[in-house]
Amino acid sequence: MLSEIRITGLGVIEDATLELDPGFTAVTGETGAGKTMVVTGVNMLLGGRADSGLVRHGVRRARVEGRASNVPKSIVKQAEDRGGELDDDELLIARELSSEGRSRAFLGGASVPVSVLAEVSGDLVAIHGQADQWRLLQPARQRETLDTFAGKPVLVPLGEYASAYKRHREIDNELTELTTRERDRLAEADLLRFGLREIAKAEPLPGEDVELAAEEERLAYADGLRTAATTAADALAAEDIESTRPSDVLGLLALAKQALDAEREHDEKLAGLADRASELGYLAADLAGELSSYASDVDTDPARLSVVSERRSLLTALARKHGAEQGTVEEVLEWAKRATARLAELEGSDERVEQLTAELTELRAQLKDLGDQVGTARREAAARLGVAVSEELSGLAMPHAKLTVDIHETTPGPFGADEIEFCFAANPGSPARPLQKAASGGELSRVMLALEVILSDTHPVPTLVFDEIDAGIGGRAAVEVGKRLARLAEKAQVIVVTHLPQVAAFADRHAVVLKSDDGSVTTSGLVALDDDARLKELSRMMAGLENSDAAQAHAEELLALAAERHKKGKKKK
């Protein structure tokens, strides 16, 4: 539960701290004093949306802090996993909002995404305001309320139903795609088969295109290659030399070696140069031999050139046709690999359709069975919920009011095959009509409170915050609302922002939002009231006057009634 809430720089509140204990805490104050900022602050702690316009004028940021004690271990672990820790066995939750609209959240002192506050705080605090009353009119909210009240008999099979329904949708969508695109699948398969046949007929080999390109180049320039090799070989070693002095490289190197060898013994350096000349002779002779061999091996076969050119054209066409970016044989072979896999997938579609159809049939039977279980449990719970709410409404000064929960079978959806509608009749003999058409604002407030009292046993939340849930209520009904809130506070911590003294009188503690105005700036703060101050505040709430004797007498009577109720409550415990 919450042990403290501190608000700074939010709306008219400059700096206010509300210390909390178990039980029922009432928050009151004059209109415009800033009571709703308390609820707004709590909503920020829950990770709700925050408007930068709420930041108090003249300050850089608004901050709301909440301290929670007796925090569940699962929430403590979430905080610790994000680097947070407890402070004196309490978990600090904080939210900051800058005037520029930037928002920051903290859990156990560690900075966390705002969404984390929603995950964690939702298990600690629940807010109920007039907006929640109107949400109760929505079919989805009515279904959630009934299912929560029903508990495991509905929630367990409903969880299985939701999983089966999701799978049913997935299969149905896949089947629709397979059947509606059958013509496209057949056309795609034909194209893939044709392409694979072309490739199989050509039988391309890895690297073949590179080798063919080199061979085509040699064949196309065979004459020039042979001439170049022959000319070079002749230059190195001419066979017929008519002149007495050689003109080929080998002959000249031989003369050079002869001249050097004649004098080498007289100088080591010259001897080294003579050895190099000898080495050059060997290299030149070897090169001349290889050039002669190369020239004789050059192929000038025009028929082979034609075959190579045609083969290269075929491979290039295959590459272009099958989307190869570089136009290589490797890309063609990779396409063939992918096409084979895709073709197997397409050819297996008929088998896939059969499998999916069989699974869909099983799922439909499963959904029917689970839907029946959910529907049966809902109808049983609906009868009990209607009786329980009607009894609570009787105690809320609506002795003849009846709430019924109608369930009609409808097309199966993600939450079953039931259409749920809350119906209400305020007076005996009046036909029950849909809640949104039959209940006034005050009646809707009491229905909401009755449901909260009943659901507190089945879906407990440590702290409940009510924002003027008593709107549209007065007189005896307000007294009964106060009693019910006090009764609810026996099971949970209850914080109520109210404008009704009949409600505030039943609180265990009473805090007032006080407004001060220095002529230019309005500020508000929270003050816990003692017995005398509380009597004075209740008198003001009744008569709008601070020193009305009649109002004070009435306030004393209300406090006495509340005290008597507290005594009875303690005896029951």
N, C-alpha and C positions, 0 to 999 in steps of 0.2 A: 504494500500500500504506500501511498505518498505520505511523507512526513513533513514536507515543506515545499512551498512554491514561492519563488522570488521572481518578480517582474521589474525590469528597469527599461525606461525609454520607450514604452509601448503605449501608443495613443495618449490619453490624458494621464496615464500613470507614469510618474517620474521614477519612483523607487518604492516598491511595496513587497512585503513578505507576509505570506500566510502560512502559519504553522498549523499542522494538521495532526489529528489523533484518530484512532478508530471511531466508528460511529457516524453520526449525522452532523455535518457542518453546514450552516446556512450563511450565505453571503447576500447582504442587502445594501441599499444605498439609494440616494435620490436619482431621479432620471438624469442621465448624462454624466453621472459621477464616474462611470467606468466599470460597472459590474461585469459587462460582457467581455471586457478585456481579460478578466480572469479565465473565462472559457476560451477566449482566443489564444491566450498564452498556453493553456493546456493543449489545445489543438496543435499549436506549433510543436510542442514536445512530442506529439504523436506523429510528427512528420507531415502534417497537413500543409497545404499551400499557404504562403504568407505574402501579403501585399506590402511592398516597400512604403506605401502610403500610411501604413500603421506606425512607422517609426516616428517617434515624437519629434516635433519641430525643434530644431536647434541642437540635436544630438546626432552623432555619427551612426549609431547602431542601437537596436533594441536587443535585449537579451532576456531569455526566460530560462530559469533553472528549476529543476525538480529533483527532490531527493526521495528515493524509494527504499523502503526497508522490507525485510523478509522476502527478498527477491528470489524467484525460483532458480534452481541451479542451472537450468538450461539457458536462462537469460544471462546469468553471471558468466557462463562459459562463452557465450557469444561476445560479451564485452571483453573478456580476457583474450579471446582469439584475435581481437582487433587492437590489442595493446592496452586496453583499459583495465581498471582495477577498482575494487570496493574502497570506500572511504569510511572507516569506522562501521563496517558491516552495512553500509548504505551505498546504493548505486546512484551516482550523479548523472543526470540527463540534462543536456543544455542545448539551446538553439539560439543562434545569433542571426540577425537580419540587418543588413546595412541600408542606409538611405538610398544607395544606388541599386538595391535589389539583390545584392549577393547574399547568399545564405550559407551558414556553416552549422554543422551539428557535432555534438560531442557525446560520447558514451563512456562513462567511467574515466573521464579525463582525456580520452583519446579522440582525435578527430575522425569522424566517420561520414559516409554519404548520408544525406537526409533520409533516403529510403530505408536505411538500417533502423532509424528511429521508429518508422512505421512498423517494421517487422517486430521490434522488441516491445515498444510501448503499447502496441495493440493488445498484448497479453496482460498488461498491467492496468490500463485505464480504458474505459468506454464512455463516450460523450453522447448524451441524448438531449436534443434540442427540438425546436419547432420544425426544423428541416427534417429531422428523423421521423417526426410524426407524419409528415407528408410523404416521406419515402415508404412508410408503412402502407400507403394506399397502392403502391406498385405491386403487381402480381409476383414479381421475383422476390421482393422483400417478404411478402406473405408466405411464399413457399419456404424461404429460408427460416422464417420464424417457426412454422409448423415442423419442419425437419429437425430444427434444434430442440424443440420441445419433445419430439418423438425419440430422439437419441439414437442409440445403436440399432434398434429394429429397422430404422429407415437408413441411417447413415452408412451402415456396413454394406448392405446390398446396393445402396445407391453408389458407393465408391466403385464396386465391381461393375455396376451398370455403366458408369461414366467411362471406364476403361474400355469396356466392350463396345460402347457406342462410338468412341473415338476410332477404334480399329475398324468398325463397320463403315464409318465415313471414309476412311482411308482406302479400304478395299473397293467400296462403291465408286469412288473417284477414279481409281486405277482401272477398274473394269470399264467405266464409261470412256476413258481415254483409249483403252485397247480396242473397244468395239467401234467407236466413232472414227478412229483413225485407221481402220482396217485397210481401206483402199490405199491410203498413203503408205502403210506398212508393206503392202504387196508391191507397190511401185518401187519403194526403196530396196526391197529384197531383190527384185529383178535387176535393178541397176548394179547392185553389188555383185550378183552372180555374173553379169556380163563383164564387169571389170575384172573379176577374179579369173574368168575364162581367158580373157585377153592376156593377162599376166602369166597364167599357167602355160599358155601356148607359146609365149615369147621365152619363157624360162630364163629370165635375167639372173646373172650371178653377181654377188657383191664385188664392187670394184671393176666390173667389166667395162663400164662406160669410160672409165679413166684409161684403161689399157687400150681400148679401141681408138680413143682420141689420139693417143700417142702413135699407134700403128698407122692411122690414116695420115697423120702428118708426115711420117717417114715415106709412105708410099707416094704421096702427092709430090714430094720433092726429091725422089730417088735419083734422078739424073744429076741434079745439082750436088747432092751429097756425094755421089760416086766421083764426080769431077773434082770436087774439093779434096777428097781423100787421096785420089791419084796424083793430083798436082802436088800436094804436100809430100806424098811419099817420094815422088821424083826429085823434089827439091832436097830431100834429105839424102837420097841415095840413087843417083842416076846410073843406069846400067851401062850406057854407051857414052864414053867420053873421048872425043876425037882430039881435044886439046891436050898438050903435054902437061898442062896445069889443071887440076880438078876444079870443077865449079859447083859440085854438090856439097852439102853440109858434112857428110861423112868424110869425103876426100879432104876437105879443108881442115877438119878436125884432126885427121891423120897427119897432115903436114905440120900442123901446129904442135901436135904431140911429139913428132920426130924432131923438130927444132928444139923443143924444150928438153927432151930426153938427152940431147947431145951435150947440154951444159948443166944439167941438174946436180951433178956431183959436186959442183963448185959452190952451191948455195942452197941451204935448206928451204928457204922461202920459195925459190924458183922450183925446187923439187916438188913442193906442195902444189904449186900452180900446174905443174906437169901432170900430177895425179888427178887434179880436177878436170884437166883437158881430156885425160883418158876416160874418166867417169862420164863426161859429156858424150864421148864417142859411143860408149855402151848404151846410154839413154837414147841417143838419136837413132842408133841402129834398132833398138827395141821399138821405138815409136814408128819408125819407117815400116817395120814388119807388121805392126798392128794396123796401120793405115792401109797397107796393101790388102791385108785380110779383110778389113772393113769394106773396102771398095769392091772386093769380089763377092761379099755377102749381101750387098745392097740389092733388095728385091724390087724389080720394076714391073711386077705382074699387074696389069690393068684390071684383070678379072678380080683379083683379090681386093684391090682398091674399091671396086664397085660393091663387093660383098660387105666390106667394112663400113662403107658410107651408108648402105641400106640398113645395116644393123644399128648403127648409131641413130639414124632417123627414127627407127622403130622405138628404141628406148627413150628418145627425147619426146616422142608423141605420148608414150605411156606416162611419163613424168608430168607433162602438161595436163593430161586428161585427169589424173588422179590427185591433183592439187599439190604437187611437190613444189616447194618454193625454190630450192636450189637446182631442181631438175636432175637429181642423182638417182642411181639405181637403188641405193640404200633407202631413199624416201619412198620409192615405189614399193619395195618389199615391206616397209613399215606400214604403208597404207593397206597392203594386202593382209597383213596380220590383224589390223584393226577391223577391216571389212569382214574377215572370217569370223571374228568374235561377235560383231554386230549382226551378221547373218544368222549365226547360231541363236542369238537372242530373239531375232524376229521370227525365225522358224519355230522357236519354242513358245511363241505367244499363245498359240492355241492350247498348248498344255497348261500355260500359266492361267489362261481364262478358266479352264476346267478346275484348277486348284483353287483359284479365288472364288469361283462360284460355289464350290463345295464349302469353303470356309465361311462365305457369306450366309449360306443356309444354316450352318451351325450357330453363327452369331445371332441370327434372327431368332432362333429358338431360345438361345441364352438370354437375349434381351427381353423376350416375352416372359420368360420365367422370372428374371430379376425384376422386371417392371411390375409383374403381378405381386411379387413380394413387397416391393416398395409401396405400391398402391394399397395393399391390404393394411400394412403398418400405418400408412398415412391416415386411412379412414378410421382406424381405431384411435390414433392419437388425436385426430380432428374432433371426435366426439368428446374426448376428455378435455381438450383445450377449450372447446366452447363452453363446457360446464364450468371449468375453473375460472375463465375470464368473467363469465356471467356472475359467479359468486363474488369475485373481487369487485366488480362494478356495483353490486348490491351494497357492498361496504363503502363504496365511494359515492354514496348518496344518489345512486341510480338503481333503486330496488327492482324495477321492472325491465331493465335493459337486458338484452340477450345478444350474445355474439355466437354466431354459428360459422362453421368452416365447411363450405361446399366444395366437393371434389367431383370433377367431371372428367371422363376419359377423353383424351385427345390424341392427336398424332404424336407418336414417340419423338422425343427430343433429347437433348443432352442430360436433362434432369428427370427423365421418366416420361410416362404417358398420362400424366395427371395435370389438369388445370385447376388451380387452387384459388378460391375466392373467399375472403372474409366478408360476411354479411352481418348487418347490425339492425336491431329493432330497439328503439328507446322506450316504447310504451307497449303495454299489453294489448293484444289484438292487432297491432301494426305488423304488416308483413315485413319480413327481413329483407333488406335491400343491400346492394354492395356498399361496403364501408365508405367509399369515397362519395357516395350519393346520399347516404343516410345520416352520417355523423357530423355534428357541428365541431367547431374548433375546440370548445371545452370538452365535449364528449370524446373527441379523438385523443385529447391529452390524457383523459382517464383510462381509455382503452390502452394507450401506450404504457402508462404506469402499471396497469393491471398485468400486462404482458411481461413487463420487466420484473415485477415481483414474482411471477410464476416461473419465469425463465431463470431466475437467480439460483434456483435449486438444480437446474439441469446444465446450465452453461455459466458457471460463476466467473466473474471478473473481479479482482481485488478492489478496484476503485471505480465508482460510477459517478459521473458528473452530469447533472441535469441543469439545462439552461432554460429557465422560465417554462418548464413543462406544465406549470399551472396556469398558463395563459388562457384566458376565457373562462376561468373558474372563480367562484366566489362563495361566500356564505358557508353553509354546512359542507358543501362539496370540498371547499378548500381545507376545512378541518380534517375531513376524511383523507384527503391527499397527504396532509401532514402526517397523519397516523400511519399511512401506508409507507411513506418514505422512512419514518422511524422504524417501522417493522423491517423494511428492506435493509436498514443500517445494522440490523442485528446479524446479518450475514456478510455484509460488505461495507467498505468505507463509502459513504455517500456525501457528495458535495453538491449543494443546490443553490443556484442563483435564483432568487425569488423576489417578487414585489408584494407577496401576500403575507401579512402578519400571522394568519392562521397556519401557514406552512412553517414559517421561521420559528414559531413558538415551540414546535416539537423537536427542534434541533438540540443536539448535545452541546454544541458550541455555536456561537454567533459572531460573525465578523462583519463589519460595515465598511463600505468604501466611502471615505470622506473626501469631499472636494473642497479645495481652497482656491481662492482667486485674489491675486494681489492687484487686480485692475488691468493687467495686461496678459498674464500667463495663468492658465488654469492647470492645477496639478491634483492628483488623487493619490491616496494611500489607504492601506488596509489596517484596520484597528480591531483587535479582539475585544469584545465587550464583557464587562463584568455584569453582575445581576442588575445593579442600578442602571447602568448604561443600556443594558438590553431592554429593560422595561421602558426606558425613554425612547429607544429606537422603535419598539413595537407600537408605542403610542403614536409616534410620528407617522408610521406606516398606515395606521388606522384612520387618523383624522387629518393628517397633513399638518398637524399642529404639535408643537413640542410640549406644551403645558396644558393639554386638555384633560380635565379630571375624568370626564366620561371615557375618553380613549384610554387613560391609564387604568381605570377600573376594568375595562374590557381586556386590556393587555394582561392584567393580573389574573383575570379569570382564565384566559387562554393558557398562561404559564402553569396555573394550578391544574388545569385539565391535562396538559402535557406531562406534568410531574406525576399525576395519578396514573397515566398510561405507562410511564417509565417504571413505576413501582410494580404494576401488573406484569410488565414484561420481564422484570427481574425474578418475580415469583415463578413464572413459567419456566425460566431457565433452571 
